[in-house]
Amino acid sequence: MLVHLNGAILPADQARVSPFDRGFLFGDGIYEGLRCGVVGGRRRVIGLSRHVRRMGSGLATAGIAFDPATLGPATEALLDANGLREAFIYWQVTRGAPDLSTHAPRSRVPPPGLRPTVFGYCAPLPALAGLAEPALKSCATRPDRRWELGHVKSISLLGNVMEAIDAAERGADEAILVRDHARRRLVTEGTYTNVVIATARSAPAGHLPPPFDRYEVATPSLASAPLLAGVTREILLEVEPNLTEGAIDAADLDRAAEIILVGTTTMVTSVSRLDGRPIGDGRPGPVAGHLFRRLMDAIRTGADEPACDTPARRGTSSARVG
Ligand SMILES: Cc1ncc(COP(=O)(O)O)c(C=O)c1O
């Protein structure tokens, strides 16, 4: 595997990072996970400008000087070097390593002028064209005990990792996190996915198209509790106006006809069991199927990129990949 480290492409076993890198010592960094696939015969990174924007916002919040607009070309170079067309691509930008002759390695306050450490790798994924329907996953509800800046894609994922391990020990594929917030028990997200729930309406809403005539379909809003503005979630909200956002109570999971996970690697996945209890009939439900097709259509038609917001038009600033 060839990886990117600070502008160079090299074999993974030759990539060296200082043990004093603040990413390693403090989890002081921001990351992104992207997907590329072949669309209309051409390899393309899905929702690239949304990833660039989210990374820029996380870097700005953390005060790490790095220009995420260079992710696009750096991703293409990494994919070319590895000969991949359908892949997951990971980028991590840490605040860097201090000069130990002048600075204490573990000073919480970083010395000025640190050079960020930039690392990227990619790994093959199944071809987009071969994805025919939502996959199935089992989930366990777990307490969301993470920090409050859930919108920042921090590399400090201990909270996510601990709950994912707990879920795995319960025989589940993913955790659905529930947070006590504003005197409510609210659904936030998965450990690497956003959550959508479909609840059967008490009476059909004839003015809405199927499956929304029979189901209310909602995802936790960013304002309801700390959670990540997933790129997949954002695309679905744009292309499917009947998908709504709001605060979702943990109790809503008990009455949900469908629970759905959305994310870059999972795309749209149907939850078949929650805490050991079957959801639906063990097959992807109509809402999961609909959202899956919506997402694939968005990718096919280019709606994964927001109108008038292509990566090429985005601004540039100080540091660059490479
Ligand atoms: C905590 C969390 N929520 C949601 C998501 C889904 O985001 P995206 O659709 O951008 O992959 C991720 C992705 O890694 C995540 O880590």
The ligand as an SDF file (V2000), in Angstrom:
LIG
                    3D

 16 16  0  0  0  0  0  0  0  0999 V2000
  -19.5710    9.9270   14.3180 C   0  0  0  0  0  0  0  0  0  0  0  0
  -19.9310    9.9020   12.8630 C   0  0  0  0  0  0  0  0  0  0  0  0
  -21.1860   10.2200   12.4960 N   0  0  0  0  0  0  0  0  0  0  0  0
  -21.5630   10.2060   11.2000 C   0  0  0  0  0  0  0  0  0  0  0  0
  -20.6820    9.8320   10.2020 C   0  0  0  0  0  0  0  0  0  0  0  0
  -21.1450    9.8000    8.7660 C   0  0  0  0  0  0  0  0  0  0  0  0
  -20.5730   10.8700    8.0570 O   0  0  0  0  0  0  0  0  0  0  0  0
  -20.2950   10.7910    6.5030 P   0  0  0  0  0  0  0  0  0  0  0  0
  -21.6070   10.6090    5.8270 O   0  0  0  0  0  0  0  0  0  0  0  0
  -19.6730   12.1040    6.1840 O   0  0  0  0  0  0  0  0  0  0  0  0
  -19.3820    9.6250    6.2790 O   0  0  0  0  0  0  0  0  0  0  0  0
  -19.3550    9.5070   10.5300 C   0  0  0  0  0  0  0  0  0  0  0  0
  -18.3800    9.1390    9.5090 C   0  0  0  0  0  0  0  0  0  0  0  0
  -17.2680    8.7360    9.7940 O   0  0  0  0  0  0  0  0  0  0  0  0
  -18.9680    9.5460   11.9070 C   0  0  0  0  0  0  0  0  0  0  0  0
  -17.7150    9.2450   12.2960 O   0  0  0  0  0  0  0  0  0  0  0  0
  1  2  1  0
  2  3  1  0
  2 15  2  0
  3  4  2  0
  4  5  1  0
  5  6  1  0
  5 12  2  0
  6  7  1  0
  7  8  1  0
  8  9  2  0
  8 10  1  0
  8 11  1  0
 12 13  1  0
 12 15  1  0
 13 14  2  0
 15 16  1  0
M  END
$$$$
